[in-house]
Amino acid sequence: MPMNGCSFLSVYQRLEIVRISLISQVKTAMFHCN
């Protein structure tokens, strides 16, 4: 049970990192477009 929680937490953190990097890329692209 604790192992599932740890793996879920790591997956959630990985998704957060990907989402933040994507948002920063989009902001940079919009800044370059403007």
Backbone torsions as a table, in degrees:
resi	resn	phi	psi	omega
1	MET	NA	-52.7	178.1
2	PRO	-59.8	-34.6	179.4
3	MET	-62.4	-41.5	178.5
4	ASN	-61.7	-40.7	179.3
5	GLY	-64.2	-41.5	-179.3
6	CYS	-66.5	-43.0	-178.9
7	SER	-66.1	-39.3	179.1
8	PHE	-63.9	-40.3	-179.3
9	LEU	-64.3	-42.1	-179.5
10	SER	-65.5	-40.0	178.9
11	VAL	-64.9	-41.4	179.3
12	TYR	-63.4	-43.2	179.0
13	GLN	-63.2	-39.2	179.8
14	ARG	-64.0	-41.9	179.4
15	LEU	-64.6	-39.9	178.7
16	GLU	-62.1	-42.7	180.0
17	ILE	-63.6	-42.9	180.0
18	VAL	-64.5	-42.7	-178.4
19	ARG	-64.6	-44.2	-179.7
20	ILE	-63.8	-40.7	-180.0
21	SER	-66.4	-38.9	178.9
22	LEU	-65.0	-42.9	-179.9
23	ILE	-63.0	-41.8	179.6
24	SER	-65.3	-37.7	178.2
25	GLN	-65.4	-41.5	-179.9
26	VAL	-65.3	-43.0	178.8
27	LYS	-61.9	-40.9	179.2
28	THR	-65.4	-40.8	179.9
29	ALA	-64.7	-43.2	179.4
30	MET	-64.4	-38.4	179.9
31	PHE	-64.5	-39.6	179.5
32	HIS	-70.3	-35.1	179.8
33	CYS	-65.6	-40.6	180.0
34	ASN	-73.0	NA	NA
